[in-house]
Amino acid sequence: MVNGPLIGVSTYLEAGARWGVWELEAALLPVGYPRLVQRAGGLAVMLPPDDPERAAAAVARLDGVVIAGGPDVEPVRYGAEREPRTGPPAPERDAWELALIDAALAADVPLLGICRGMQLLNVALGGTLVQHIDGHAEVVGVFGGHAVTPVPGSLYGRVVPEEEFVPTYHHQAVDRLGEGLVPSAYAADGTVEAVELPSARWVLGVQWHPEMGDDVRVMTALVEAAAGRPAPVTTGG
């Protein structure tokens, strides 16, 4: 697909990023995200934090939306007190990405949440989060991995029907599911590793980081949905 669907990916906002001779505030995104969109046949564009009132206009120009991984969601967003191991807040990013999620759901634009993106999707629909779990981020700054098992017949289960070993780096997880969301994959310890919204055209959240692996099936399914075509069901990575 030379002219693939346009997929917007939300970005970080960092106060002191360094490159070359520069150290400046920057909107940035790990390159794995746009490369995964490109490998799946989409055209990737970055969506840096902006006025939440502009989210609907941004989504109206897109064929699909990806909410990327990143910092912890501020607990006040789901009515909780901050726990000691919860990371520092990113209020501009929370506000922008929640607005992007709301706009994508309202317009029925295909939506994929990755790690923080899945957690924020759950919060956007009224769910809550577990603020710390052990065993899913073994070493600070290093991606680990573990197996996830799909729920048969789910959106994710149709795209990846077998148990898969996935790249992981998270310490928070879904607690109470948001309205309309259902689990579509689990870790061995029972942690919900994927959620989906059956009432929408195509909405999926995954707790792991597909941009750090070789399996493009989840992103390909998003790109195919964004292009208005059913995603092929495959059995290999």
NUTOR-20228 format. One record per residue (C-alpha): x, y, z; residue in three letters; residue number from 1. Coordinates in steps of 0.2 Angstrom, whole numbers, plus 5000, padded with zeros to 4 digits. Last residue first. Layout:
<rozas>
<<X Y Z> ALA NUM>
...
</rozas>
This chain:
<rozas>
<<5020 4931 5069> GLY 237>
<<5010 4916 5062> GLY 236>
<<4992 4910 5063> THR 235>
<<4984 4924 5052> THR 234>
<<4966 4932 5052> VAL 233>
<<4966 4945 5038> PRO 232>
<<4960 4962 5043> ALA 231>
<<4943 4967 5036> PRO 230>
<<4945 4982 5024> ARG 229>
<<4939 5000 5028> GLY 228>
<<4957 5007 5027> ALA 227>
<<4957 5011 5045> ALA 226>
<<4951 4993 5049> ALA 225>
<<4966 4987 5038> GLU 224>
<<4978 4998 5047> VAL 223>
<<4971 4993 5064> LEU 222>
<<4973 4974 5059> ALA 221>
<<4990 4977 5053> THR 220>
<<4995 4985 5070> MET 219>
<<4989 4970 5079> VAL 218>
<<4997 4958 5066> ARG 217>
<<5014 4966 5066> VAL 216>
<<5024 4953 5076> ASP 215>
<<5042 4958 5076> ASP 214>
<<5043 4966 5093> GLY 213>
<<5046 4983 5102> MET 212>
<<5032 4992 5093> GLU 211>
<<5020 4978 5099> PRO 210>
<<5023 4985 5117> HIS 209>
<<5012 4976 5130> TRP 208>
<<4996 4981 5139> GLN 207>
<<4985 4980 5123> VAL 206>
<<4970 4991 5119> GLY 205>
<<4958 4988 5105> LEU 204>
<<4944 4998 5097> VAL 203>
<<4937 4993 5079> TRP 202>
<<4919 4997 5074> ARG 201>
<<4913 5000 5091> ALA 200>
<<4900 4991 5101> SER 199>
<<4913 4976 5105> PRO 198>
<<4925 4988 5114> LEU 197>
<<4941 4979 5117> GLU 196>
<<4953 4975 5131> VAL 195>
<<4970 4967 5131> ALA 194>
<<4983 4961 5145> GLU 193>
<<4971 4958 5159> VAL 192>
<<4982 4952 5173> THR 191>
<<4977 4934 5178> GLY 190>
<<4995 4929 5183> ASP 189>
<<4997 4919 5167> ALA 188>
<<4994 4935 5157> ALA 187>
<<4977 4938 5150> TYR 186>
<<4969 4943 5133> ALA 185>
<<4952 4949 5126> SER 184>
<<4945 4957 5141> PRO 183>
<<4928 4967 5139> VAL 182>
<<4925 4985 5138> LEU 181>
<<4907 4992 5137> GLY 180>
<<4909 5004 5152> GLU 179>
<<4927 5004 5159> GLY 178>
<<4934 4988 5167> LEU 177>
<<4938 4989 5186> ARG 176>
<<4957 4986 5189> ASP 175>
<<4967 4988 5173> VAL 174>
<<4985 4987 5175> ALA 173>
<<5000 4997 5181> GLN 172>
<<5019 4992 5182> HIS 171>
<<5023 4991 5164> HIS 170>
<<5036 4986 5152> TYR 169>
<<5032 4971 5141> THR 168>
<<5038 4963 5124> PRO 167>
<<5026 4949 5120> VAL 166>
<<5026 4930 5120> PHE 165>
<<5011 4924 5111> GLU 164>
<<4997 4911 5115> GLU 163>
<<4988 4908 5099> GLU 162>
<<4973 4916 5090> PRO 161>
<<4982 4933 5086> VAL 160>
<<4969 4943 5075> VAL 159>
<<4954 4933 5079> ARG 158>
<<4959 4932 5098> GLY 157>
<<4962 4951 5098> TYR 156>
<<4944 4954 5092> LEU 155>
<<4937 4941 5104> SER 154>
<<4932 4923 5098> GLY 153>
<<4944 4914 5110> PRO 152>
<<4951 4925 5123> VAL 151>
<<4969 4927 5119> PRO 150>
<<4983 4921 5130> THR 149>
<<4998 4932 5134> VAL 148>
<<5016 4926 5137> ALA 147>
<<5030 4936 5145> HIS 146>
<<5042 4949 5141> GLY 145>
<<5055 4961 5147> GLY 144>
<<5059 4979 5141> PHE 143>
<<5074 4987 5150> VAL 142>
<<5073 5005 5157> GLY 141>
<<5071 4999 5175> VAL 140>
<<5073 4980 5176> VAL 139>
<<5059 4967 5178> GLU 138>
<<5044 4977 5172> ALA 137>
<<5029 4965 5172> HIS 136>
<<5033 4955 5188> GLY 135>
<<5026 4967 5201> ASP 134>
<<5009 4976 5201> ILE 133>
<<5007 4995 5205> HIS 132>
<<4993 5008 5203> GLN 131>
<<4979 4995 5199> VAL 130>
<<4968 5006 5187> LEU 129>
<<4950 5011 5186> THR 128>
<<4936 5011 5173> GLY 127>
<<4925 5025 5168> GLY 126>
<<4926 5024 5149> LEU 125>
<<4941 5036 5148> ALA 124>
<<4949 5027 5162> VAL 123>
<<4949 5011 5152> ASN 122>
<<4956 5020 5136> LEU 121>
<<4969 5027 5147> LEU 120>
<<4975 5010 5153> GLN 119>
<<4976 5004 5135> MET 118>
<<4985 5019 5130> GLY 117>
<<4997 5018 5144> ARG 116>
<<5001 5000 5137> CYS 115>
<<4997 5003 5119> ILE 114>
<<4979 5009 5114> GLY 113>
<<4973 5006 5097> LEU 112>
<<4958 5015 5089> LEU 111>
<<4948 5014 5073> PRO 110>
<<4938 5029 5070> VAL 109>
<<4920 5028 5076> ASP 108>
<<4918 5047 5076> ALA 107>
<<4912 5048 5095> ALA 106>
<<4925 5034 5099> LEU 105>
<<4939 5043 5090> ALA 104>
<<4934 5060 5098> ALA 103>
<<4933 5053 5116> ASP 102>
<<4950 5044 5114> ILE 101>
<<4958 5060 5107> LEU 100>
<<4951 5070 5121> ALA 99>
<<4958 5058 5134> LEU 98>
<<4975 5059 5124> GLU 97>
<<4975 5078 5126> TRP 96>
<<4970 5079 5144> ALA 95>
<<4982 5065 5150> ASP 94>
<<4996 5073 5139> ARG 93>
<<4994 5090 5147> GLU 92>
<<4993 5082 5164> PRO 91>
<<5009 5071 5164> ALA 90>
<<5009 5066 5182> PRO 89>
<<5024 5059 5191> PRO 88>
<<5025 5040 5194> GLY 87>
<<5015 5029 5205> THR 86>
<<5025 5020 5218> ARG 85>
<<5019 5029 5233> PRO 84>
<<5000 5028 5229> GLU 83>
<<4991 5044 5222> ARG 82>
<<4973 5045 5228> GLU 81>
<<4960 5038 5216> ALA 80>
<<4945 5045 5207> GLY 79>
<<4950 5039 5190> TYR 78>
<<4958 5055 5182> ARG 77>
<<4964 5059 5200> VAL 76>
<<4976 5044 5198> PRO 75>
<<4986 5053 5185> GLU 74>
<<4989 5041 5171> VAL 73>
<<5007 5034 5173> ASP 72>
<<5020 5039 5160> PRO 71>
<<5022 5032 5142> GLY 70>
<<5014 5021 5129> GLY 69>
<<5006 5027 5113> ALA 68>
<<4988 5031 5109> ILE 67>
<<4986 5025 5091> VAL 66>
<<4972 5033 5080> VAL 65>
<<4965 5028 5063> GLY 64>
<<4959 5036 5047> ASP 63>
<<4964 5053 5052> LEU 62>
<<4958 5071 5047> ARG 61>
<<4942 5070 5058> ALA 60>
<<4954 5065 5072> VAL 59>
<<4963 5081 5072> ALA 58>
<<4947 5091 5072> ALA 57>
<<4940 5081 5086> ALA 56>
<<4956 5084 5096> ALA 55>
<<4956 5103 5095> ARG 54>
<<4946 5106 5111> GLU 53>
<<4959 5096 5120> PRO 52>
<<4972 5110 5116> ASP 51>
<<4988 5101 5110> ASP 50>
<<4999 5087 5115> PRO 49>
<<5009 5081 5100> PRO 48>
<<5000 5070 5087> LEU 47>
<<5013 5062 5076> MET 46>
<<5009 5056 5059> VAL 45>
<<5011 5038 5052> ALA 44>
<<5006 5032 5035> LEU 43>
<<5000 5014 5036> GLY 42>
<<5005 4998 5028> GLY 41>
<<5009 4987 5043> ALA 40>
<<5028 4990 5042> ARG 39>
<<5024 5009 5041> GLN 38>
<<5013 5009 5057> VAL 37>
<<5027 4998 5066> LEU 36>
<<5040 5011 5060> ARG 35>
<<5030 5025 5067> PRO 34>
<<5029 5017 5084> TYR 33>
<<5047 5009 5085> GLY 32>
<<5054 5027 5083> VAL 31>
<<5051 5031 5101> PRO 30>
<<5040 5047 5100> LEU 29>
<<5045 5065 5104> LEU 28>
<<5037 5082 5107> ALA 27>
<<5052 5092 5113> ALA 26>
<<5058 5105 5126> GLU 25>
<<5076 5109 5121> LEU 24>
<<5094 5103 5124> GLU 23>
<<5103 5105 5107> TRP 22>
<<5121 5103 5101> VAL 21>
<<5116 5086 5093> GLY 20>
<<5101 5079 5101> TRP 19>
<<5095 5082 5119> ARG 18>
<<5077 5082 5126> ALA 17>
<<5074 5093 5141> GLY 16>
<<5055 5097 5145> ALA 15>
<<5048 5082 5137> GLU 14>
<<5031 5081 5129> LEU 13>
<<5027 5063 5123> TYR 12>
<<5018 5058 5108> THR 11>
<<5001 5052 5101> SER 10>
<<5001 5042 5085> VAL 9>
<<4990 5047 5070> GLY 8>
<<4987 5034 5057> ILE 7>
<<4984 5040 5039> LEU 6>
<<4978 5025 5028> PRO 5>
<<4990 5018 5015> GLY 4>
<<4995 5027 4999> ASN 3>
<<5009 5015 4994> VAL 2>
<<5000 5000 5000> MET 1>
</rozas>
